[in-house]
Amino acid sequence: MKQSIFLLAFSLLLMGCDEQRPSNRAVYFLIDTSGTYTQELEKAQTIANYLLATLDSGDSIAVARIDSGSFSEKDIVAKVTFDERPSVANQQKRGFKLSLDQYVKSVTAGSRNTDITGGLLQATEFLTETGAGEKTVLIFSDLEEDLVKGQVRNFPITLTDIRVVALNVTKLRSDNIDPRDYLKRLEQWQRRVVDGGGQWQVMNDLERLDTLIAAR
């Protein structure tokens, strides 16, 4: 009897060892389209092109805008999971790039408000649904959230096993008056992400994009 229990336990242990985390990756790229930040959109295109060159078959990517109400699939500019066939995946990448380029050209004015939290919530839904082993949210923004009156966003966000990277966090005019405002903004978002179980990173030097998504 004891031997049978031991063998059963050993078998379960081996099964657990065989279970590996999926190797595919998923990236959700949030682009701030509020106010004067629209002037930074060409940099966002550069980042997106890098991601397309780095991601492989089986990986997923979505690009969405941050506007006055970002918790909506309507804010997703383009999304795709790349086919296992390289030729099909390359066609998907070309189509994705075309959709993003057309969107950037269509932006003529920035939105009045900035719902970063809503975009982050939409990102977690997308990433969870992909079932990817490596999940990343990229936030291309100055991180100044400016909500529409009545919007509720002061609640915890579950970000377990998700890495959140803030990119190109530009300084506001008010930050020049008191630089502590800029640091406080970063600290608040870091605390929110970490408290939600996620990992936080800031990358303002876009020449270091090679460290953004590790190649397989």
Secondary structure as GFF3:
##gff-version 3
##sequence-region A 1 216
A	DSSP	alpha_helix	2	18	.	.	.	ID=ss1
A	DSSP	beta_strand	25	32	.	.	.	ID=ss2
A	DSSP	three_ten_helix	35	40	.	.	.	ID=ss3
A	DSSP	alpha_helix	41	54	.	.	.	ID=ss4
A	DSSP	beta_strand	60	66	.	.	.	ID=ss5
A	DSSP	three_ten_helix	73	75	.	.	.	ID=ss6
A	DSSP	beta_strand	76	81	.	.	.	ID=ss7
A	DSSP	alpha_helix	86	106	.	.	.	ID=ss8
A	DSSP	alpha_helix	116	130	.	.	.	ID=ss9
A	DSSP	beta_strand	134	140	.	.	.	ID=ss10
A	DSSP	beta_strand	162	167	.	.	.	ID=ss11
A	DSSP	alpha_helix	173	177	.	.	.	ID=ss12
A	DSSP	alpha_helix	180	195	.	.	.	ID=ss13
A	DSSP	beta_strand	199	203	.	.	.	ID=ss14
A	DSSP	three_ten_helix	206	211	.	.	.	ID=ss15
###
